[in-house]
Amino acid sequence: MKRGAALTVSILAWLFLWSCAGPVPPIPTLSVEGLDAEVRDVILTAQKQAVAAPSSGQASGHLGMVLQANSLNQPALLSYQRAMRLEPKEFAWRYYSALVLQQMSQPEKALDALAGALRIRSGYAPAVLRQGDVLFQLARFAESVAAYQSVLAQDPASAEALYGLARVKQAQGDMSAAEDFYRRACQAYPAFGAAYFGLATVGRSLGHEAESAKNFEMAKRYTNDRPRVDDPLLGQIAELSTGISRRLDESNQLAKQGKMDEAAMLNEKILERDPENPSAIVNLLYLARFVTRLDGQVETLYAQAKRIDPQNPVAYTYYGVIMLRQGKFEAAAAALRKSMELKPDNAEPHKWLGEILEQQNRPAEAIQQYQRALAAEPSDRPLQMKLWWNLIIHDRGREAIPQLLPALQIDDSFTSMRLVLLGEAYRTTGEISKSRQYLELARDRVRSKGPPDLLPQIEQELKDLPQER
């Protein structure tokens, strides 16, 4: 249930904020019916503290923080307005109100709140960065540039500020400057998906087709990744978030850190309180591929997931991967095919079905699945290597060559292996001189850049090549 669904705010409180009846608006009147029990308790505790200390800006501000942390933006804003009247020189209340207004899609009011906050604390970089973003949204480009440059004066490597300047230059039609700033943003944070997309877009407009294609792939690879802004005040809000949503966020962070068992335990606790929570159920299906103690729960979780949302392709994919790990190929294939039926352009089920078909010694079908996966996710480097290797060992090296040759333009940890595969591919076509050429290039690269364990294999391949006449 959405947190805000059952929450109402006294309209009179909002009207009173702007009335002349008194200098301080009242504490918002809240109804917490239907909210998560833990969220409800935290909100009511903060409200009681604000009521008990009517002259305390800290108490009213804390209530606003608790409300904001749990996505209750409108009453949070009212609480911050009260806190600002009680403590007009406190930076935090103005900054938090700006964040709420921005979240509520009120950029003009958010900009006013940010200006008021920065008059109190002009050097708080996260606020200046947001000011630049809002100014950009309002098409006030010159002022936006000034804000971003102010951030860069404090931190020349701020990827977000560089990205902001790039967007401004692009909006102004200065594509060369935009390309430079996007590139610098990517260098400052090499997994910045949005910056790669901007770089690809302006690069294409400038005729840089090859580089643009690579950057579009990088953008897709890092779609949801962007740099973390060091914002201690926003961090305090995050710490106040509670309830099931907070636990789901925590479990996702634990999984990203590789702490799979801890993530699983957190999702299990969620199900103790909310046995039908679809996110926790699907999370556990994902985690079961890493946490073997969950094996006994897999069938129950899968049945629950299908009953709650039979159209969710992710549940079928996760179950298919678990069945693959357990060696139950038919059950795995059935689940993966169902996932494909629901979402044909998702790379993951095609990739895993390819694994199954490969293990069943059905190479032509496995190659077809790998090709479909790469059509959906062309930047998956390990999958590219797997496809090319399968083409080569099944006497289809001629198909791999036109894919491998342009891939040599990419300089990364896979480059040495690409050269080896290209040498092997030419060997299968009988072009021995080209095979030797690329294997020697691979040997030279491995000697200088690694990986060193590849060198003996290359030496043996060169030794086994037939002598040219």
C-alpha positions as CSV (number, residue, x, y, z in Angstrom):
1,M,0.0,0.0,0.0
2,K,1.3,3.5,-0.9
3,R,2.3,5.4,2.2
4,G,0.4,8.5,1.2
5,A,-2.9,6.8,0.3
6,A,-4.5,7.1,3.7
7,L,-2.8,10.3,4.9
8,T,-4.7,13.6,5.0
9,V,-3.6,17.0,6.0
10,S,-5.7,19.7,7.5
11,I,-6.3,22.3,4.7
12,L,-6.8,24.9,7.5
13,A,-3.2,24.4,8.5
14,W,-2.0,25.3,5.0
15,L,-4.3,28.4,4.8
16,F,-3.1,29.4,8.2
17,L,0.4,29.4,7.0
18,W,-0.3,32.4,4.8
19,S,-2.9,34.1,7.0
20,C,-2.3,37.0,9.3
21,A,-3.8,35.3,12.3
22,G,-0.5,34.5,13.8
23,P,3.3,34.4,13.1
24,V,3.7,30.6,13.4
25,P,1.6,28.0,11.5
26,P,0.2,25.1,13.5
27,I,1.5,21.6,13.5
28,P,-0.1,19.7,10.7
29,T,-3.1,17.5,11.6
30,L,-2.4,14.0,10.4
31,S,-4.4,10.8,9.9
32,V,-2.1,7.7,9.8
33,E,-4.8,5.1,9.2
34,G,-3.6,2.4,6.9
35,L,0.1,3.2,7.1
36,D,2.7,0.6,7.9
37,A,2.7,0.1,11.7
38,E,6.4,1.0,12.1
39,V,6.0,4.1,10.0
40,R,2.9,5.1,11.9
41,D,4.6,4.8,15.2
42,V,7.6,6.9,14.2
43,I,5.4,9.6,12.8
44,L,3.1,9.8,15.8
45,T,6.1,9.9,18.2
46,A,7.6,12.8,16.2
47,Q,4.3,14.6,16.2
48,K,3.9,14.2,20.0
49,Q,7.4,15.7,20.5
50,A,6.5,18.7,18.3
51,V,3.2,19.2,20.2
52,A,5.0,18.9,23.6
53,A,7.6,21.6,22.5
54,P,5.5,24.1,20.6
55,S,8.2,26.8,20.6
56,S,10.9,24.4,19.4
57,G,12.0,24.7,15.8
58,Q,14.0,21.5,16.2
59,A,10.9,19.5,17.2
60,S,8.8,20.7,14.3
61,G,11.7,20.3,11.9
62,H,12.3,16.8,13.1
63,L,8.7,16.0,12.4
64,G,9.2,17.3,8.9
65,M,12.2,15.1,8.4
66,V,10.4,12.0,9.5
67,L,7.5,12.8,7.2
68,Q,9.8,13.5,4.3
69,A,11.9,10.3,4.9
70,N,8.7,8.3,4.5
71,S,7.6,10.1,1.3
72,L,4.8,12.2,3.0
73,N,5.9,15.4,1.3
74,Q,2.9,17.8,1.8
75,P,2.8,17.5,5.6
76,A,6.6,17.6,5.6
77,L,6.5,20.9,3.9
78,L,4.0,22.3,6.4
79,S,6.3,21.2,9.3
80,Y,9.3,22.8,7.7
81,Q,7.4,26.1,7.2
82,R,6.6,26.0,10.9
83,A,10.2,25.3,11.8
84,M,11.4,28.2,9.6
85,R,9.1,30.6,11.5
86,L,10.5,29.3,14.8
87,E,14.1,29.2,13.7
88,P,14.5,31.5,10.7
89,K,18.3,31.3,10.7
90,E,18.4,27.5,10.4
91,F,19.7,26.4,7.0
92,A,18.4,22.8,7.2
93,W,14.7,23.7,7.3
94,R,14.9,25.8,4.2
95,Y,17.0,23.3,2.4
96,Y,14.7,20.4,3.2
97,S,11.7,22.4,2.1
98,A,13.4,23.0,-1.2
99,L,14.0,19.3,-1.6
100,V,10.3,18.6,-0.9
101,L,9.1,21.3,-3.3
102,Q,11.4,19.9,-6.0
103,Q,9.9,16.5,-5.4
104,M,6.4,18.0,-5.6
105,S,7.3,19.4,-9.1
106,Q,7.2,23.0,-8.0
107,P,10.6,24.3,-9.3
108,E,9.9,28.0,-8.9
109,K,9.1,27.6,-5.2
110,A,12.0,25.2,-4.8
111,L,14.3,27.8,-6.3
112,D,13.1,30.5,-3.9
113,A,13.7,28.1,-1.0
114,L,17.2,27.2,-2.2
115,A,18.0,30.9,-2.5
116,G,16.8,31.5,1.1
117,A,18.9,28.5,2.3
118,L,22.0,29.7,0.5
119,R,21.8,33.1,1.9
120,I,22.4,31.4,5.3
121,R,25.0,28.9,4.1
122,S,26.4,29.9,0.7
123,G,29.0,27.2,0.5
124,Y,26.9,24.0,0.8
125,A,27.7,22.4,-2.5
126,P,24.7,20.0,-2.7
127,A,22.4,22.9,-2.4
128,V,24.3,24.9,-5.1
129,L,24.2,21.8,-7.3
130,R,20.4,21.5,-6.9
131,Q,20.1,25.2,-7.6
132,G,21.9,24.6,-10.9
133,D,19.5,21.8,-11.7
134,V,16.4,23.8,-11.0
135,L,17.7,26.8,-13.0
136,F,18.4,24.5,-15.9
137,Q,14.8,23.1,-15.6
138,L,13.5,26.7,-15.8
139,A,15.7,27.4,-18.8
140,R,17.7,30.0,-17.0
141,F,20.9,28.8,-18.5
142,A,23.3,31.6,-17.6
143,E,22.4,31.4,-13.9
144,S,22.6,27.6,-14.1
145,V,26.1,27.7,-15.5
146,A,27.2,30.0,-12.7
147,A,25.8,27.6,-10.1
148,Y,27.6,24.6,-11.7
149,Q,30.9,26.5,-12.0
150,S,30.6,27.4,-8.3
151,V,30.5,23.7,-7.5
152,L,33.5,23.0,-9.7
153,A,35.4,25.8,-8.0
154,Q,35.1,23.7,-4.8
155,D,35.5,20.3,-6.5
156,P,36.9,20.3,-10.0
157,A,36.1,16.6,-10.3
158,S,32.4,16.9,-9.6
159,A,30.8,14.6,-12.2
160,E,27.4,16.0,-11.5
161,A,28.5,19.6,-12.1
162,L,30.3,18.6,-15.3
163,Y,27.2,16.8,-16.4
164,G,25.1,19.9,-15.6
165,L,27.3,22.1,-17.7
166,A,27.2,19.6,-20.5
167,R,23.4,19.7,-20.5
168,V,23.3,23.5,-20.6
169,K,25.8,23.6,-23.5
170,Q,23.7,21.0,-25.4
171,A,20.5,23.0,-24.8
172,Q,22.3,26.1,-26.1
173,G,23.4,24.3,-29.2
174,D,27.1,24.3,-28.4
175,M,27.7,20.7,-29.2
176,S,31.5,20.8,-29.1
177,A,31.5,22.2,-25.6
178,A,28.8,19.8,-24.6
179,E,30.8,16.9,-25.8
180,D,33.8,18.0,-23.8
181,F,31.9,18.4,-20.6
182,Y,30.1,15.0,-21.1
183,R,33.4,13.3,-21.6
184,R,34.9,14.9,-18.5
185,A,31.8,13.8,-16.5
186,C,32.4,10.2,-17.7
187,Q,36.1,10.4,-16.8
188,A,35.2,11.7,-13.4
189,Y,32.7,8.9,-12.8
190,P,33.3,6.0,-15.3
191,A,29.9,4.4,-14.7
192,F,27.8,7.6,-15.3
193,G,25.1,6.2,-17.6
194,A,23.3,9.5,-18.3
195,A,26.6,11.2,-19.1
196,Y,27.4,8.5,-21.6
197,F,24.0,8.9,-23.2
198,G,24.6,12.6,-23.5
199,L,28.1,12.1,-24.9
200,A,26.7,9.6,-27.5
201,T,23.9,12.0,-28.5
202,V,26.1,15.0,-29.1
203,G,28.8,12.9,-30.6
204,R,26.3,11.6,-33.2
205,S,25.2,15.1,-34.1
206,L,28.9,16.0,-34.6
207,G,29.4,13.0,-36.9
208,H,31.4,10.9,-34.5
209,E,29.5,7.7,-35.4
210,A,32.0,5.0,-34.1
211,E,32.6,6.7,-30.8
212,S,28.9,7.5,-30.4
213,A,28.0,3.8,-30.9
214,K,30.3,2.8,-28.1
215,N,29.0,5.4,-25.8
216,F,25.4,4.4,-26.4
217,E,26.4,0.9,-25.4
218,M,28.1,2.3,-22.2
219,A,24.9,4.3,-21.5
220,K,22.8,1.1,-21.7
221,R,25.3,-0.8,-19.6
222,Y,25.2,1.9,-16.8
223,T,21.5,3.0,-17.2
224,N,20.7,3.4,-13.6
225,D,24.1,4.3,-12.3
226,R,25.2,7.9,-11.4
227,P,27.7,9.4,-8.9
228,R,26.7,9.7,-5.3
229,V,26.6,13.3,-4.1
230,D,28.0,13.8,-0.6
231,D,25.1,15.4,1.1
232,P,25.2,14.9,4.9
233,L,21.8,16.6,5.4
234,L,20.0,14.4,2.9
235,G,21.8,11.5,4.5
236,Q,20.1,12.4,7.8
237,I,16.7,12.1,6.0
238,A,17.6,8.7,4.7
239,E,18.5,7.5,8.1
240,L,15.0,8.3,9.3
241,S,13.3,6.2,6.6
242,T,11.6,3.2,8.2
243,G,9.1,0.5,7.5
244,I,9.1,-2.1,4.7
245,S,10.3,0.2,2.0
246,R,13.4,1.0,4.0
247,R,14.2,-2.6,4.6
248,L,13.8,-3.4,0.9
249,D,16.2,-0.6,0.0
250,E,18.7,-2.0,2.6
251,S,18.4,-5.5,1.2
252,N,19.1,-4.2,-2.3
253,Q,22.3,-2.5,-1.0
254,L,23.4,-5.6,0.8
255,A,23.0,-7.6,-2.4
256,K,25.0,-5.1,-4.4
257,Q,27.8,-5.5,-1.8
258,G,27.7,-9.3,-2.2
259,K,26.2,-9.9,1.2
260,M,23.6,-12.3,-0.1
261,D,22.7,-14.1,3.1
262,E,22.2,-10.9,5.0
263,A,20.0,-9.6,2.2
264,A,18.0,-12.8,2.3
265,M,17.5,-12.6,6.1
266,L,16.2,-9.0,5.7
267,N,13.7,-10.1,3.1
268,E,12.6,-13.0,5.3
269,K,11.9,-10.6,8.1
270,I,9.8,-8.5,5.7
271,L,7.7,-11.5,4.9
272,E,7.2,-12.2,8.6
273,R,5.4,-8.9,8.8
274,D,3.9,-8.9,5.3
275,P,3.7,-12.4,3.9
276,E,2.3,-11.2,0.5
277,N,4.9,-8.6,-0.2
278,P,5.7,-9.2,-3.9
279,S,9.1,-7.4,-3.8
280,A,10.4,-9.5,-0.9
281,I,9.2,-12.7,-2.6
282,V,10.9,-11.9,-5.9
283,N,14.1,-10.7,-4.1
284,L,14.3,-14.1,-2.3
285,L,13.9,-15.9,-5.6
286,Y,16.9,-13.9,-6.9
287,L,18.9,-14.5,-3.8
288,A,18.2,-18.3,-3.8
289,R,20.7,-18.7,-6.6
290,F,23.4,-17.7,-4.2
291,V,22.0,-18.8,-0.8
292,T,21.6,-22.6,-0.8
293,R,19.7,-22.6,2.5
294,L,16.8,-21.1,0.6
295,D,16.5,-24.2,-1.6
296,G,13.6,-25.6,0.5
297,Q,11.6,-22.4,0.1
298,V,12.0,-22.0,-3.7
299,E,8.9,-23.8,-4.8
300,T,6.7,-22.0,-2.3
301,L,8.2,-18.6,-3.2
302,Y,7.7,-19.3,-6.9
303,A,4.1,-20.3,-6.4
304,Q,3.4,-17.1,-4.4
305,A,5.1,-14.9,-7.0
306,K,3.0,-16.4,-9.8
307,R,-0.2,-16.1,-7.8
308,I,0.4,-12.5,-6.8
309,D,1.6,-11.4,-10.3
310,P,1.5,-14.0,-13.0
311,Q,2.7,-11.5,-15.6
312,N,6.0,-10.7,-13.9
313,P,8.7,-12.0,-16.2
314,V,11.4,-11.5,-13.5
315,A,10.0,-14.2,-11.3
316,Y,10.1,-16.8,-14.1
317,T,13.7,-15.8,-14.9
318,Y,14.9,-16.1,-11.4
319,Y,13.2,-19.5,-10.9
320,G,14.7,-20.7,-14.2
321,V,18.2,-19.8,-13.0
322,I,17.7,-21.7,-9.7
323,M,16.5,-24.8,-11.6
324,L,19.6,-24.5,-13.9
325,R,21.9,-24.4,-10.8
326,Q,20.1,-27.5,-9.5
327,G,20.6,-29.3,-12.8
328,K,16.8,-29.4,-13.6
329,F,17.1,-28.3,-17.2
330,E,13.5,-29.0,-18.3
331,A,12.0,-27.0,-15.5
332,A,14.5,-24.2,-16.0
333,A,13.9,-24.0,-19.8
334,A,10.1,-23.9,-19.3
335,A,10.3,-21.0,-16.8
336,L,12.8,-19.1,-19.0
337,R,10.6,-19.5,-22.1
338,K,7.7,-18.2,-20.1
339,S,9.8,-15.1,-19.2
340,M,10.6,-14.6,-22.8
341,E,7.0,-14.8,-23.8
342,L,6.1,-12.1,-21.3
343,K,9.1,-9.9,-22.2
344,P,10.8,-10.9,-25.5
345,D,13.4,-8.2,-25.4
346,N,14.9,-9.1,-22.0
347,A,18.5,-10.4,-22.5
348,E,18.8,-12.5,-19.3
349,P,16.4,-15.4,-20.0
350,H,17.9,-15.8,-23.5
351,K,21.4,-15.9,-22.0
352,W,20.4,-18.6,-19.4
353,L,18.5,-20.7,-21.9
354,G,21.6,-20.6,-24.1
355,E,23.6,-22.0,-21.1
356,I,21.1,-24.9,-20.8
357,L,21.1,-25.6,-24.5
358,E,24.9,-25.6,-24.5
359,Q,25.0,-28.1,-21.7
360,Q,22.5,-30.3,-23.6
361,N,24.9,-30.3,-26.6
362,R,22.5,-28.3,-28.8
363,P,25.0,-25.7,-30.0
364,A,23.0,-24.2,-32.9
365,E,20.1,-23.4,-30.6
366,A,22.4,-22.1,-27.9
367,I,24.1,-19.8,-30.3
368,Q,20.7,-18.5,-31.4
369,Q,19.8,-17.7,-27.8
370,Y,23.1,-15.9,-27.2
371,Q,22.6,-13.8,-30.4
372,R,19.1,-12.8,-29.2
373,A,20.5,-11.9,-25.8
374,L,23.1,-9.7,-27.4
375,A,20.5,-8.0,-29.6
376,A,18.9,-6.9,-26.4
377,E,22.1,-6.2,-24.5
378,P,24.9,-5.5,-27.0
379,S,27.4,-4.3,-24.4
380,D,27.5,-7.6,-22.5
381,R,31.3,-8.3,-23.1
382,P,31.4,-11.8,-21.4
383,L,28.4,-12.9,-23.5
384,Q,30.1,-11.7,-26.7
385,M,33.1,-13.8,-25.9
386,K,30.9,-16.8,-25.2
387,L,29.1,-16.4,-28.5
388,W,32.3,-15.9,-30.6
389,W,33.9,-18.9,-28.9
390,N,30.9,-21.1,-29.7
391,L,30.8,-20.0,-33.3
392,I,34.5,-20.8,-33.7
393,I,34.5,-24.3,-32.0
394,H,31.5,-25.3,-34.1
395,D,33.1,-24.4,-37.4
396,R,31.3,-21.1,-37.8
397,G,34.4,-18.9,-37.4
398,R,33.6,-17.1,-40.6
399,E,30.5,-15.6,-38.8
400,A,32.6,-14.5,-35.9
401,I,35.2,-12.6,-37.9
402,P,33.1,-9.6,-39.0
403,Q,31.9,-9.2,-35.4
404,L,35.4,-9.5,-33.9
405,L,37.2,-7.1,-36.2
406,P,35.2,-3.9,-35.3
407,A,35.3,-5.0,-31.6
408,L,39.1,-4.5,-31.7
409,Q,38.5,-0.8,-31.6
410,I,37.5,-1.2,-27.9
411,D,40.5,-1.2,-25.6
412,D,39.6,-3.1,-22.4
413,S,40.3,-6.2,-20.3
414,F,38.9,-8.4,-23.1
415,T,41.1,-7.1,-25.9
416,S,43.8,-9.8,-25.6
417,M,41.2,-12.5,-25.7
418,R,39.5,-10.9,-28.7
419,L,42.8,-11.1,-30.6
420,V,43.1,-14.8,-29.7
421,L,39.6,-15.5,-30.8
422,L,40.2,-13.7,-34.1
423,G,43.4,-15.8,-34.7
424,E,41.4,-19.0,-34.0
425,A,38.6,-17.9,-36.3
426,Y,41.0,-17.3,-39.2
427,R,42.5,-20.7,-38.5
428,T,39.1,-22.3,-39.0
429,T,38.7,-20.6,-42.4
430,G,42.2,-21.7,-43.5
431,E,43.7,-18.2,-43.5
432,I,46.8,-19.2,-41.7
433,S,48.8,-16.0,-42.2
434,K,46.0,-13.9,-40.7
435,S,45.6,-16.4,-37.9
436,R,49.3,-16.1,-37.1
437,Q,49.1,-12.3,-37.4
438,Y,46.4,-11.9,-34.7
439,L,47.9,-14.5,-32.4
440,E,51.2,-12.7,-32.5
441,L,49.4,-9.4,-31.7
442,A,47.7,-11.2,-28.8
443,R,51.0,-12.5,-27.6
444,D,52.6,-9.0,-27.7
445,R,49.7,-7.5,-25.8
446,V,49.6,-10.2,-23.2
447,R,53.3,-9.7,-22.5
448,S,52.8,-5.9,-21.9
449,K,49.2,-5.8,-20.5
450,G,48.2,-9.3,-19.5
451,P,46.5,-11.4,-18.5
452,P,49.7,-13.5,-18.1
453,D,48.0,-16.8,-17.7
454,L,46.9,-16.5,-21.4
455,L,50.4,-16.5,-22.7
456,P,51.1,-20.3,-22.6
457,Q,47.8,-20.9,-24.5
458,I,48.9,-18.4,-27.2
459,E,52.3,-19.9,-27.5
460,Q,50.8,-23.4,-28.0
461,E,48.4,-22.1,-30.6
462,L,51.2,-20.5,-32.6
463,K,53.3,-23.7,-32.3
464,D,50.3,-25.8,-33.6
465,L,49.7,-23.6,-36.6
466,P,50.6,-25.4,-39.9
467,Q,53.6,-23.9,-41.7
468,E,52.7,-21.7,-44.7
469,R,53.9,-22.7,-48.1
